[in-house]
């Protein structure tokens, strides 16, 4: 048996997953998410602010305690949009290495999309027909058109919920004017996505973790995301109802709703509008949530590579 720690350093949230690998099958040991809001007050300026810097560093120190407590020697850490674009991103990573010994890798948007696909594919049977995966982060949004076998098209856009919130969320609740301006912006930015959906005609939309977990919780108060419960169907009519509730709600109303975790109280408005825009792009027949995303993709990629290396070594020794 061996153990591995997987870290996803996102724009809004840092996440830790620790599993034991028993004959290459993962058994959950520990998982934790910490809201860091790296983009708060600075994401459009391309800089991680001092308070965000400190929150991120504090989260990594907390994760390191858990990693040490479970005596995990193997660590994989991926840093995404906020650290890709921040002028002081490398400085932040250097501090992490200095104070925790953890060495995250800043991954490209393309790599992020690939890992999200691997995570979602492990959660949802994608079948042979084309589907569209959407992952709405704080800094970027990834789109992947795929089936169980392969990716047909993928792209990462710097239109994450934190970025859009700074640009378009100017009223409480969000105004019709802000909503219209955002939709016009998405129309101009996502022209290639529009073209690709017409080419590939995906009928299933899969939301990867994040806000989609909040949508599921708003629909069903008993919903609990977690490793080992990877797939949930979201009825389109139910999404239509909760999306209207979200868009008409104030910050205070969303704050009081136990189905919306604090880090998503405002960003879920942008995530809702992005999702509505995408659902209107094409005649999707169904919507699903995959609670597996980037960190699970990192995990299953590691398991696959380790298995292949073992097979190669076995073959070479014969």
C-alpha positions as CSV (number, residue, x, y, z in Angstrom):
1,X,0.0,0.0,0.0
2,X,1.2,3.5,-0.8
3,X,-0.3,7.0,-0.2
4,X,-0.5,10.1,-2.3
5,X,-1.5,13.7,-1.6
6,X,-3.1,15.6,-4.5
7,X,-3.4,19.4,-4.2
8,X,-5.5,21.7,-6.5
9,X,-4.5,25.3,-6.0
10,X,-7.4,27.1,-7.6
11,X,-8.3,30.8,-7.7
12,X,-11.1,30.6,-5.1
13,X,-10.2,27.4,-3.2
14,X,-7.2,25.3,-2.4
15,X,-8.1,21.6,-2.1
16,X,-6.3,18.6,-0.7
17,X,-7.1,14.9,-1.3
18,X,-5.1,12.1,0.4
19,X,-5.7,8.5,-0.7
20,X,-4.2,5.1,0.0
21,X,-3.5,3.1,-3.2
22,X,-4.3,-0.5,-2.7
23,X,-3.5,-2.5,-5.9
24,X,-3.9,0.8,-7.7
25,X,-7.4,1.4,-6.3
26,X,-7.8,4.7,-4.4
27,X,-9.2,4.6,-0.8
28,X,-10.0,8.0,0.6
29,X,-8.0,8.9,3.7
30,X,-8.6,12.7,4.0
31,X,-9.9,15.6,2.1
32,X,-10.1,19.3,2.8
33,X,-11.0,22.5,1.0
34,X,-9.9,26.0,2.2
35,X,-11.3,29.2,0.7
36,X,-8.3,31.4,-0.2
37,X,-9.8,33.9,-2.8
38,X,-6.5,34.5,-4.5
39,X,-8.2,36.8,-7.0
40,X,-9.8,39.1,-4.5
41,X,-9.1,42.7,-5.3
42,X,-6.3,41.9,-7.7
43,X,-7.2,39.3,-10.3
44,X,-7.9,41.8,-13.1
45,X,-4.6,43.6,-12.2
46,X,-2.6,40.4,-12.6
47,X,-1.4,40.4,-9.0
48,X,-2.1,38.4,-5.8
49,X,-2.9,40.9,-3.1
50,X,-1.1,40.7,0.3
51,X,-4.2,39.4,2.2
52,X,-4.8,36.7,-0.5
53,X,-1.1,35.8,-0.5
54,X,-1.2,35.2,3.3
55,X,-4.5,33.2,3.0
56,X,-2.9,30.9,0.4
57,X,0.2,30.4,2.4
58,X,-1.7,29.7,5.5
59,X,-3.8,27.1,3.7
60,X,-0.7,25.3,2.4
61,X,0.8,25.2,5.9
62,X,-2.5,23.6,7.1
63,X,-2.4,21.0,4.3
64,X,1.3,20.2,5.1
65,X,0.3,19.3,8.7
66,X,-2.3,16.9,7.3
67,X,0.2,15.4,4.8
68,X,2.7,14.9,7.7
69,X,0.1,13.5,10.0
70,X,-0.7,10.8,7.5
71,X,3.0,10.3,6.7
72,X,2.5,10.9,3.0
73,X,5.7,11.1,1.0
74,X,4.3,11.4,-2.5
75,X,2.7,14.8,-3.3
76,X,1.3,16.2,-6.6
77,X,0.2,19.8,-6.7
78,X,-1.2,21.8,-9.6
79,X,-1.7,25.6,-9.6
80,X,-4.2,27.1,-12.0
81,X,-5.5,30.4,-13.4
82,X,-4.7,33.0,-10.7
83,X,-1.1,31.7,-10.4
84,X,-0.8,31.4,-14.2
85,X,-1.5,35.1,-14.7
86,X,-0.3,36.8,-11.5
87,X,2.9,38.7,-11.8
88,X,3.9,37.6,-8.4
89,X,2.8,34.0,-8.9
90,X,6.4,32.6,-9.0
91,X,7.2,34.5,-5.8
92,X,4.2,32.8,-4.1
93,X,5.3,29.4,-5.2
94,X,8.8,30.0,-4.0
95,X,7.4,30.9,-0.5
96,X,5.3,27.7,-0.5
97,X,8.4,25.6,-1.3
98,X,10.5,27.5,1.3
99,X,7.9,27.2,4.1
100,X,6.2,23.8,3.4
101,X,8.5,21.9,1.1
102,X,5.6,21.5,-1.4
103,X,6.5,22.3,-5.0
104,X,3.4,23.0,-7.0
105,X,3.5,23.1,-10.8
106,X,1.8,25.9,-12.6
107,X,-0.2,24.2,-15.4
108,X,-1.5,25.6,-18.7
109,X,-5.2,26.0,-19.4
110,X,-4.8,23.1,-22.0
111,X,-3.3,20.8,-19.3
112,X,-6.0,21.9,-16.9
113,X,-8.7,20.9,-19.4
114,X,-7.1,17.5,-19.9
115,X,-6.9,16.8,-16.2
116,X,-10.6,17.9,-15.7
117,X,-11.5,15.4,-18.5
118,X,-9.7,12.6,-16.8
119,X,-11.4,13.4,-13.5
120,X,-14.9,13.6,-15.0
121,X,-14.3,10.5,-17.1
122,X,-13.6,8.5,-13.9
123,X,-16.9,9.8,-12.4
124,X,-19.3,9.7,-15.3
125,X,-19.7,7.1,-18.1
126,X,-19.4,9.4,-21.0
127,X,-20.4,6.7,-23.6
128,X,-19.8,7.1,-27.3
129,X,-21.8,10.2,-28.0
130,X,-20.3,13.6,-27.7
131,X,-20.8,15.6,-24.5
132,X,-19.6,19.0,-23.3
133,X,-17.8,19.3,-20.0
134,X,-17.7,22.8,-18.3
135,X,-15.5,23.6,-15.3
136,X,-16.2,27.1,-13.9
137,X,-13.4,28.3,-11.7
138,X,-12.6,31.6,-10.2
139,X,-10.0,32.5,-12.8
140,X,-10.8,30.5,-15.8
141,X,-13.5,28.3,-17.4
142,X,-12.6,25.1,-19.3
143,X,-14.7,23.6,-22.0
144,X,-14.1,20.0,-23.3
145,X,-16.1,18.3,-26.0
146,X,-15.5,14.6,-25.7
147,X,-16.7,11.1,-25.2
148,X,-15.4,8.2,-23.1
149,X,-12.6,7.5,-25.6
150,X,-11.2,10.8,-26.5
151,X,-11.3,14.6,-26.4
152,X,-12.5,16.2,-29.7
153,X,-11.9,19.8,-28.7
154,X,-10.9,21.7,-25.5
155,X,-10.2,25.3,-24.6
156,X,-9.5,27.3,-21.4
157,X,-10.9,30.9,-21.3
158,X,-9.9,33.5,-18.7
159,X,-13.5,34.2,-17.8
160,X,-13.7,32.7,-14.4
161,X,-16.4,33.8,-11.9
162,X,-14.0,36.0,-9.9
163,X,-12.9,37.9,-13.1
164,X,-16.5,38.3,-14.3
165,X,-17.7,39.4,-10.9
166,X,-15.3,42.3,-10.9
167,X,-16.3,43.3,-14.4
168,X,-20.1,42.8,-14.4
169,X,-21.6,42.3,-10.9
170,X,-22.3,46.0,-10.0
171,X,-25.7,45.7,-8.2
172,X,-27.4,43.6,-5.6
173,X,-29.3,41.6,-6.8
174,X,-27.6,41.7,-10.2
175,X,-29.4,44.0,-12.6
176,X,-30.8,43.2,-16.0
177,X,-28.3,45.7,-17.5
178,X,-25.3,43.8,-15.9
179,X,-26.8,40.5,-17.1
180,X,-27.2,41.8,-20.6
181,X,-23.6,43.2,-20.7
182,X,-22.3,39.9,-19.4
183,X,-24.2,37.9,-22.1
184,X,-22.9,40.2,-24.8
185,X,-19.4,39.7,-23.5
186,X,-19.8,35.9,-23.5
187,X,-21.1,36.1,-27.0
188,X,-18.0,37.8,-28.2
189,X,-15.5,35.7,-26.3
190,X,-17.1,32.2,-26.8
191,X,-17.5,32.3,-30.6
192,X,-15.3,29.2,-31.1
193,X,-17.3,27.3,-28.5
194,X,-20.4,28.2,-30.4
195,X,-18.9,26.9,-33.6
196,X,-17.7,23.6,-32.0
197,X,-21.0,22.8,-30.4
198,X,-22.6,23.1,-33.9
199,X,-20.0,20.8,-35.3
200,X,-20.1,18.1,-32.6
201,X,-23.7,18.5,-31.4
202,X,-23.2,17.4,-27.7
203,X,-26.5,16.6,-26.1
204,X,-25.2,16.1,-22.5
205,X,-23.7,19.0,-20.5
206,X,-21.6,17.9,-17.5
207,X,-20.7,20.5,-14.9
208,X,-17.5,19.8,-13.1
209,X,-17.7,20.2,-9.3
210,X,-17.7,23.8,-8.0
211,X,-20.9,25.7,-8.5
212,X,-22.6,22.7,-9.9
213,X,-22.4,21.1,-6.4
214,X,-24.2,24.2,-5.1
215,X,-26.9,23.8,-7.8
216,X,-27.4,20.1,-6.7
217,X,-27.5,21.1,-3.0
218,X,-30.1,23.8,-3.8
219,X,-32.3,21.3,-5.6
220,X,-31.8,18.5,-3.0
221,X,-30.9,19.5,0.5
222,X,-29.7,16.0,1.2
223,X,-27.0,16.2,-1.5
224,X,-23.5,15.7,-0.1
225,X,-20.5,15.9,-2.5
226,X,-17.4,13.8,-1.8
227,X,-14.9,11.3,-3.1
228,X,-16.8,8.1,-3.9
229,X,-20.1,9.7,-4.9
230,X,-19.1,11.2,-8.2
231,X,-22.2,11.6,-10.4
232,X,-25.5,13.3,-10.0
233,X,-28.2,14.1,-12.5
234,X,-29.6,17.6,-12.5
235,X,-32.9,18.0,-14.1
236,X,-33.0,20.9,-16.6
237,X,-36.3,22.1,-15.2
238,X,-34.8,22.1,-11.6
239,X,-31.8,24.0,-12.8
240,X,-34.1,26.6,-14.4
241,X,-35.9,27.1,-11.1
242,X,-32.8,27.4,-8.9
243,X,-31.0,29.7,-11.5
244,X,-33.9,32.2,-11.3
245,X,-33.8,32.1,-7.5
246,X,-30.1,32.8,-7.5
247,X,-30.3,35.6,-10.0
248,X,-33.1,37.3,-8.1
249,X,-31.5,36.9,-4.7
250,X,-29.4,39.4,-2.8
251,X,-25.9,38.7,-1.2
252,X,-27.6,38.6,2.2
253,X,-30.2,36.0,1.1
254,X,-27.5,33.8,-0.5
255,X,-25.4,34.1,2.6
256,X,-28.2,32.7,4.7
257,X,-28.7,29.7,2.4
258,X,-26.9,26.6,3.8
259,X,-26.7,25.1,0.3
260,X,-24.3,27.8,-0.8
261,X,-20.8,27.6,0.8
262,X,-19.4,31.1,1.8
263,X,-16.8,31.2,-1.0
264,X,-19.5,30.8,-3.6
265,X,-22.1,33.3,-2.2
266,X,-21.3,35.9,-4.9
267,X,-19.5,33.9,-7.5
268,X,-22.4,31.5,-8.0
269,X,-24.3,34.4,-9.7
270,X,-21.6,34.5,-12.5
271,X,-21.5,30.7,-12.6
272,X,-25.3,30.6,-13.0
273,X,-25.2,33.1,-15.9
274,X,-22.3,31.2,-17.7
275,X,-24.3,28.0,-17.3
276,X,-27.5,29.5,-18.6
277,X,-25.6,31.0,-21.6
278,X,-24.0,27.6,-22.5
279,X,-27.4,25.7,-22.1
280,X,-28.8,28.2,-24.6
281,X,-26.0,27.5,-27.1
282,X,-27.3,24.1,-28.1
283,X,-30.3,21.9,-27.5
284,X,-28.9,19.9,-24.5
285,X,-31.0,17.0,-23.5
286,X,-29.5,16.5,-20.0
287,X,-27.3,18.1,-17.3
288,X,-25.1,16.1,-14.9
289,X,-22.8,17.0,-12.1
290,X,-19.4,15.3,-11.8
291,X,-18.0,15.9,-8.3
292,X,-14.6,14.7,-9.7
293,X,-12.6,17.4,-11.4
294,X,-8.9,18.4,-11.7
295,X,-7.5,16.8,-8.5
296,X,-9.2,13.5,-9.3
297,X,-7.8,13.8,-12.8
298,X,-4.3,14.2,-11.4
299,X,-4.9,11.2,-9.2
300,X,-6.2,8.9,-11.9
301,X,-3.5,10.0,-14.3
302,X,-0.9,9.1,-11.7
303,X,-2.5,5.7,-11.2
304,X,-2.6,5.0,-15.0
305,X,1.0,6.0,-15.5
306,X,2.2,3.9,-12.5
307,X,0.3,0.9,-13.8
308,X,1.8,1.4,-17.3
309,X,5.3,1.7,-15.9
310,X,4.8,-1.4,-13.8
311,X,3.6,-3.3,-16.9
312,X,6.6,-2.0,-19.0
313,X,9.1,-3.0,-16.2
314,X,7.5,-6.4,-16.0
315,X,7.7,-6.9,-19.7
316,X,11.3,-5.7,-19.9
317,X,12.3,-8.1,-17.1
318,X,11.0,-11.2,-18.9
